[in-house]
Amino acid sequence: MTKIRITPVAAETFGVRSMATFVDTESVKILFDPGAALGFRFGLFPHPLEYSALEASRKNLRDISVKSEVIVITHYHYDHYTPPFEKKDNLWTWSDKNESEAIFKDKTVIVKDIENYINYSQKVRGWYFQKFLKETAKEVIIGDDKEIKLGGDVLIKIIGRTPHGEESSGLGYLNMIEVVVNEDKFIFAPDVQGPISSKTLKTIIDEKPKLVYLGGPPTYLSGFSVDEEDILRGIENMKIVAKNINEVIIDHHLIRDKEWRKVMERVIMESKNNKVFTAASYAKKPIRSFESIREELYERYPIKEEFKRWVKKNNEYKKSNPPPI
């Protein structure tokens, strides 16, 4: 019998940038990376359907946080936590202090260290976030490289110094998380981008989890901000994971690519038992990979004049004023 039950809460296949995941055990309920965001792509701002997906994801995060006793933040990118902005950001995250407080108030929050293995931008974000948590959360724990017992039979193993993609990535490091209940194991591997790192791959294979949730490689950035060689290694390493692990969920960066299904098909073909899922398919929900088809969304679902006027405003205006969806 499975001791660890996994529920994806928000993800690229739910229509937003996220890897938010709920982990349910008999003795403790944990929420990983409760963030959601949108981004600029194809020279276009998000379509109204994407803002509707962001609104739904925000509600899902608030609702699931009520059930959660522990929240884990693996790193400080805005799609992986809910930043406590003074003013609501209506353009990219729909986040502010009220939204953040609704998720983190009176929770035990396990966070990434801001003093070691972190780049400057995340260090600054993490400092502000931890300052907020000290006034809001029940307890704040620096998790890097610790093993934490929760609820008696639940062990959280936090694998620090995990590269955000390739070993020398300017995006810094994150905490990969393993949940262990007796013989049952789940690994949450956000933003490992495949993994690209051979060290990260070895850690995942050596731990022998029953299920792993991978952040896939950003194939849409191949040859631009990420070397093509690194992208190809990330794809090959995904195949190795799928050959060795019973069940694999792949989502996040990969799903921003128009051709993501072709990559997934190659991974499934070489998998151990064809149990390779997106977050949406694992949750038995329809796939809404909106960012990857944003151009098509604008063609199929023409925007209203009011939304056109909003888009033409500067970003500061858009951040301060919600989109008319």
C-alpha positions as semicolon CSV with decimal commas, in nm:
position;residue;x (nm);y (nm);z (nm)
1;M;0,000;0,000;0,000
2;T;0,132;0,344;-0,095
3;K;0,221;0,544;0,215
4;I;0,281;0,869;0,024
5;R;0,006;1,024;-0,188
6;I;0,102;1,295;-0,435
7;T;-0,128;1,564;-0,574
8;P;0,002;1,822;-0,823
9;V;-0,159;2,156;-0,732
10;A;-0,034;2,387;-1,008
11;A;0,193;2,332;-1,307
12;E;0,262;2,423;-1,669
13;T;0,011;2,158;-1,776
14;F;-0,243;2,336;-1,553
15;G;-0,177;2,660;-1,745
16;V;0,079;2,839;-1,522
17;R;0,446;2,826;-1,433
18;S;0,464;2,616;-1,118
19;M;0,554;2,282;-0,963
20;A;0,338;2,318;-0,652
21;T;0,274;1,973;-0,504
22;F;0,078;1,837;-0,207
23;V;0,220;1,536;-0,024
24;D;-0,027;1,347;0,192
25;T;0,082;1,086;0,447
26;E;-0,106;0,931;0,738
27;S;0,070;1,150;0,993
28;V;0,160;1,477;0,818
29;K;0,057;1,680;0,514
30;I;0,322;1,879;0,327
31;L;0,302;2,141;0,054
32;F;0,602;2,184;-0,176
33;D;0,681;2,510;-0,358
34;P;0,345;2,690;-0,339
35;G;0,403;2,942;-0,612
36;A;0,250;3,027;-0,950
37;A;0,345;3,279;-1,216
38;L;0,318;3,372;-1,582
39;G;0,586;3,498;-1,820
40;F;0,638;3,695;-2,140
41;R;0,668;3,468;-2,450
42;F;0,657;3,495;-2,828
43;G;0,648;3,875;-2,797
44;L;0,311;3,843;-2,624
45;F;0,178;3,901;-2,276
46;P;-0,026;3,615;-2,125
47;H;-0,364;3,549;-2,281
48;P;-0,679;3,599;-2,066
49;L;-0,710;3,219;-2,044
50;E;-0,370;3,213;-1,874
51;Y;-0,479;3,476;-1,624
52;S;-0,787;3,266;-1,552
53;A;-0,558;2,968;-1,493
54;L;-0,343;3,181;-1,260
55;E;-0,654;3,288;-1,067
56;A;-0,760;2,922;-1,033
57;S;-0,410;2,818;-0,926
58;R;-0,401;3,086;-0,659
59;K;-0,730;2,957;-0,520
60;N;-0,600;2,598;-0,529
61;L;-0,288;2,702;-0,338
62;R;-0,488;2,882;-0,071
63;D;-0,725;2,588;-0,032
64;I;-0,455;2,320;-0,015
65;S;-0,243;2,525;0,226
66;V;-0,527;2,505;0,479
67;K;-0,478;2,127;0,484
68;S;-0,098;2,151;0,507
69;E;0,100;2,152;0,830
70;V;0,444;2,185;0,672
71;I;0,550;2,388;0,368
72;V;0,880;2,339;0,187
73;I;1,044;2,607;-0,030
74;T;1,322;2,465;-0,249
75;H;1,445;2,800;-0,387
76;Y;1,341;3,160;-0,438
77;H;1,212;3,189;-0,793
78;Y;0,869;3,350;-0,798
79;D;0,698;3,046;-0,949
80;H;0,816;2,837;-0,649
81;Y;0,692;3,045;-0,358
82;T;0,437;3,320;-0,301
83;P;0,633;3,644;-0,250
84;P;0,494;3,890;0,006
85;F;0,495;4,200;-0,215
86;E;0,374;4,523;-0,053
87;K;0,152;4,587;-0,355
88;K;-0,021;4,313;-0,549
89;D;0,157;4,215;-0,870
90;N;-0,132;4,185;-1,116
91;L;0,093;4,118;-1,415
92;W;0,297;3,805;-1,339
93;T;0,219;3,644;-1,002
94;W;-0,103;3,784;-0,851
95;S;0,088;3,781;-0,525
96;D;0,114;4,016;-0,228
97;K;0,145;4,003;0,151
98;N;-0,217;3,898;0,197
99;E;-0,180;3,613;-0,052
100;S;0,145;3,503;0,109
101;E;0,002;3,522;0,460
102;A;-0,294;3,307;0,357
103;I;-0,051;3,029;0,268
104;F;0,223;3,055;0,530
105;K;0,049;3,182;0,845
106;D;0,107;2,951;1,143
107;K;0,283;2,687;0,930
108;T;0,615;2,516;0,980
109;V;0,815;2,635;0,678
110;I;1,135;2,462;0,564
111;V;1,337;2,696;0,344
112;K;1,659;2,710;0,148
113;D;1,961;2,868;0,316
114;I;2,029;3,223;0,193
115;E;2,392;3,229;0,308
116;N;2,537;2,938;0,109
117;Y;2,507;2,806;-0,246
118;I;2,278;3,082;-0,365
119;N;2,305;3,355;-0,627
120;Y;2,255;3,723;-0,550
121;S;1,896;3,770;-0,673
122;Q;1,769;3,470;-0,477
123;K;1,966;3,578;-0,171
124;V;1,785;3,913;-0,171
125;R;1,444;3,755;-0,233
126;G;1,510;3,494;0,035
127;W;1,613;3,757;0,289
128;Y;1,287;3,950;0,245
129;F;1,083;3,631;0,247
130;Q;1,243;3,494;0,564
131;K;1,194;3,830;0,735
132;F;0,824;3,805;0,648
133;L;0,806;3,443;0,769
134;K;0,950;3,529;1,110
135;E;0,640;3,740;1,172
136;T;0,395;3,501;1,005
137;A;0,496;3,135;1,021
138;K;0,481;2,908;1,324
139;E;0,842;2,798;1,270
140;V;1,112;2,856;1,008
141;I;1,372;2,584;0,950
142;I;1,679;2,617;0,726
143;G;1,662;2,283;0,551
144;D;1,979;2,241;0,347
145;D;2,135;1,894;0,390
146;K;1,919;1,806;0,690
147;E;1,707;1,501;0,768
148;I;1,390;1,605;0,949
149;K;1,144;1,369;1,118
150;L;0,781;1,469;1,078
151;G;0,483;1,298;1,235
152;G;0,679;1,002;1,366
153;D;0,715;0,785;1,055
154;V;0,783;1,052;0,793
155;L;1,142;1,147;0,711
156;I;1,225;1,449;0,495
157;K;1,573;1,431;0,343
158;I;1,682;1,766;0,200
159;I;1,951;1,735;-0,064
160;G;2,117;2,076;-0,079
161;R;2,362;2,210;-0,334
162;T;2,153;2,070;-0,619
163;P;2,232;2,274;-0,933
164;H;1,954;2,468;-1,102
165;G;2,025;2,286;-1,428
166;E;2,391;2,250;-1,526
167;E;2,665;2,237;-1,261
168;S;2,787;2,593;-1,327
169;S;2,445;2,752;-1,374
170;G;2,425;3,122;-1,300
171;L;2,079;3,048;-1,161
172;G;2,240;2,895;-0,854
173;Y;2,129;2,600;-0,645
174;L;1,817;2,453;-0,491
175;N;1,712;2,189;-0,242
176;M;1,594;1,859;-0,388
177;I;1,358;1,684;-0,146
178;E;1,307;1,318;-0,062
179;V;1,009;1,200;0,144
180;V;1,049;0,858;0,306
181;V;0,778;0,658;0,483
182;N;0,901;0,309;0,565
183;E;0,989;0,157;0,224
184;D;0,799;0,417;0,024
185;K;1,005;0,701;-0,129
186;F;0,918;1,011;-0,331
187;I;1,168;1,260;-0,474
188;F;1,070;1,615;-0,563
189;A;1,329;1,750;-0,808
190;P;1,224;2,100;-0,921
191;D;1,420;2,297;-1,180
192;V;1,689;2,029;-1,221
193;Q;1,614;2,063;-1,594
194;G;1,619;1,697;-1,681
195;P;1,833;1,664;-1,472
196;I;2,119;1,816;-1,669
197;S;2,363;1,750;-1,383
198;S;2,510;1,399;-1,381
199;K;2,554;1,430;-1,005
200;T;2,183;1,501;-0,960
201;L;2,100;1,206;-1,185
202;K;2,317;0,973;-0,976
203;T;2,152;1,091;-0,653
204;I;1,803;1,019;-0,790
205;I;1,896;0,675;-0,922
206;D;2,088;0,576;-0,608
207;E;1,798;0,668;-0,378
208;K;1,560;0,435;-0,570
209;P;1,235;0,629;-0,518
210;K;0,906;0,475;-0,630
211;L;0,803;0,809;-0,779
212;V;1,004;1,113;-0,887
213;Y;0,871;1,451;-1,002
214;L;1,120;1,614;-1,238
215;G;1,142;1,966;-1,367
216;G;1,213;1,897;-1,735
217;P;1,479;2,071;-1,948
218;P;1,404;2,415;-2,098
219;T;1,423;2,295;-2,458
220;Y;1,267;2,624;-2,573
221;L;1,588;2,799;-2,461
222;S;1,824;2,558;-2,639
223;G;2,108;2,743;-2,810
224;F;2,007;3,073;-2,649
225;S;2,043;3,100;-2,272
226;V;2,115;2,727;-2,231
227;D;2,373;2,534;-2,435
228;E;2,223;2,278;-2,674
229;E;2,464;2,019;-2,536
230;D;2,323;2,068;-2,186
231;I;1,966;2,039;-2,314
232;L;2,045;1,712;-2,495
233;R;2,209;1,576;-2,179
234;G;1,899;1,673;-1,981
235;I;1,679;1,476;-2,220
236;E;1,907;1,172;-2,210
237;N;1,918;1,184;-1,830
238;M;1,537;1,199;-1,817
239;K;1,535;0,877;-2,019
240;I;1,774;0,717;-1,770
241;V;1,547;0,817;-1,480
242;A;1,245;0,673;-1,662
243;K;1,433;0,348;-1,729
244;N;1,512;0,302;-1,361
245;I;1,219;0,449;-1,164
246;N;0,871;0,297;-1,148
247;E;0,680;0,622;-1,198
248;V;0,797;0,959;-1,325
249;I;0,617;1,293;-1,347
250;I;0,776;1,544;-1,588
251;D;0,653;1,901;-1,612
252;H;0,761;2,264;-1,576
253;H;1,022;2,412;-1,819
254;L;0,984;2,140;-2,082
255;I;0,612;2,210;-2,119
256;R;0,681;2,568;-2,235
257;D;0,809;2,424;-2,565
258;K;0,565;2,385;-2,855
259;E;0,719;2,043;-2,924
260;W;0,718;1,911;-2,567
261;R;0,502;1,609;-2,654
262;K;0,768;1,476;-2,893
263;V;1,025;1,479;-2,614
264;M;0,784;1,309;-2,374
265;E;0,709;1,038;-2,630
266;R;1,081;0,959;-2,660
267;V;1,110;0,933;-2,281
268;I;0,802;0,710;-2,256
269;M;0,934;0,479;-2,530
270;E;1,248;0,411;-2,326
271;S;1,080;0,402;-1,984
272;K;1,067;0,109;-1,746
273;N;0,691;0,052;-1,767
274;N;0,538;0,347;-1,959
275;K;0,439;0,522;-1,635
276;V;0,561;0,866;-1,737
277;F;0,316;1,149;-1,673
278;T;0,274;1,522;-1,686
279;A;0,140;1,683;-1,369
280;A;-0,205;1,709;-1,530
281;S;-0,215;1,352;-1,659
282;Y;-0,097;1,221;-1,321
283;A;-0,380;1,417;-1,157
284;K;-0,620;1,290;-1,426
285;K;-0,695;1,643;-1,542
286;P;-0,703;1,790;-1,895
287;I;-0,370;1,921;-2,019
288;R;-0,368;2,299;-2,056
289;S;-0,015;2,384;-2,166
290;F;-0,119;2,739;-2,241
291;E;0,220;2,912;-2,258
292;S;0,345;2,675;-2,528
293;I;0,044;2,761;-2,749
294;R;0,006;3,130;-2,659
295;E;0,018;3,241;-3,023
296;E;-0,256;2,993;-3,103
297;L;-0,464;3,112;-2,807
298;Y;-0,458;3,468;-2,940
299;E;-0,574;3,340;-3,281
300;R;-0,842;3,101;-3,158
301;Y;-0,975;3,318;-2,875
302;P;-0,950;3,685;-2,984
303;I;-0,907;3,924;-2,695
304;K;-1,158;4,197;-2,611
305;E;-1,087;4,564;-2,672
306;E;-1,066;4,629;-2,298
307;F;-0,788;4,371;-2,263
308;K;-0,609;4,519;-2,568
309;R;-0,606;4,858;-2,398
310;W;-0,471;4,705;-2,077
311;V;-0,190;4,526;-2,263
312;K;-0,079;4,851;-2,429
313;K;-0,024;5,018;-2,092
314;N;0,325;5,014;-1,939
315;N;0,423;4,730;-1,704
316;E;0,393;4,941;-1,392
317;Y;0,033;5,018;-1,481
318;K;-0,036;4,650;-1,552
319;K;0,120;4,545;-1,222
320;S;-0,103;4,789;-1,035
321;N;-0,424;4,718;-1,227
322;P;-0,569;4,368;-1,277
323;P;-0,625;4,248;-1,634
324;P;-0,987;4,271;-1,751
325;I;-1,050;3,901;-1,805
